Amino acid sequence: MPSPSPTSFDADRPFRLNPAVALRPEPFGALAYHFGNRRLSFLKAPELVALVRALDRHGSAREALARVPEGRREAFRRALASLAAADMIIPQ
C-alpha cells in the first residue's frame, strides 16, 4: 500500500509508528530512523515525539491531534503528513 502524500494525509484514519522506525531522543525532540528505507527524519519538538509515540492509542490521527494546543495543531498535522509520506508512521 503506498504511503500517503502530505496533501492526501487522512487524519481521520488511525496511524502508528512504523515498526521499522527507531526514535532516538535528542534535546530538540528526536531523530527517526527507518531501517527499511534508511530515511532519517527530525522531530523538532518533544511534544511531536510524544504525539507520534501515542498515535496507536487513538482512534484516528485527528483524535490524537485534539490533545495538541490549537495554535500548534496544524503544524503538527503537517508534520504527521510528512512522516506518513516518508513511511515513518503507517495506517493501523
C-alpha positions in Angstrom: 0.0 0.0 0.0 1.5 3.4 -1.0 2.3 5.9 1.7 0.1 9.0 1.9 1.5 12.2 0.5 1.4 15.3 2.7 -1.6 16.6 0.6 -3.5 13.3 0.9 -2.9 12.6 4.5 -6.2 11.4 6.0 -6.2 12.5 9.7 -9.5 10.5 10.2 -7.5 7.2 9.9 -5.6 5.6 12.8 -1.9 5.6 12.5 1.1 4.2 14.4 4.8 4.4 14.4 6.2 2.1 11.7 7.8 -0.9 13.5 10.9 -0.4 11.2 11.4 3.0 12.7 13.5 3.8 15.8 13.2 7.1 17.6 16.4 8.4 19.3 15.7 11.1 21.9 17.5 14.4 21.4 17.4 17.7 23.2 15.3 19.2 20.4 12.9 16.2 20.1 14.1 13.1 18.3 15.7 11.5 15.3 13.6 9.0 13.5 15.5 6.4 11.5 13.7 4.0 9.2 15.7 0.7 9.0 13.9 -0.3 5.8 14.4 2.7 3.5 17.2 4.2 5.5 15.5 7.6 5.8 16.2 10.0 8.6 13.7 12.5 9.9 14.0 15.1 12.6 11.1 15.5 15.0 11.8 19.1 16.2 9.7 19.2 19.3 9.4 16.9 22.3 5.6 17.3 22.0 5.7 16.0 18.5 7.7 13.0 19.7 5.0 12.3 22.4 2.3 12.6 19.8 4.0 10.1 17.4 4.6 7.7 20.3 0.9 7.9 21.3 -0.7 7.7 17.9 -1.6 4.0 18.3 -3.6 4.8 21.4 -6.1 6.9 19.5 -8.9 6.0 17.1 -7.5 8.5 14.5 -4.7 11.0 13.9 -7.3 13.7 14.3 -8.2 12.4 17.8 -4.6 12.4 18.8 -4.1 15.9 17.4 -7.1 17.1 19.5 -4.7 16.9 22.5 -2.3 19.3 20.9 -2.8 23.0 21.8 -4.8 24.6 19.0 -2.1 27.0 18.0 0.3 24.1 17.1 -2.3 21.7 15.8 -1.9 22.5 12.1 1.9 22.4 12.2 1.7 19.0 13.9 -0.8 17.8 11.3 1.6 18.8 8.6 4.4 17.0 10.4 2.4 13.8 10.7 1.6 14.1 7.0 5.3 14.3 6.2 6.1 11.4 8.4 3.4 9.3 6.7 4.7 10.2 3.3 8.2 9.1 4.5 6.7 5.8 5.8 7.7 6.7 9.4 4.1 6.4 10.5 1.7 3.9 8.9 -2.0 3.4 8.9 -3.2 0.8 11.5 
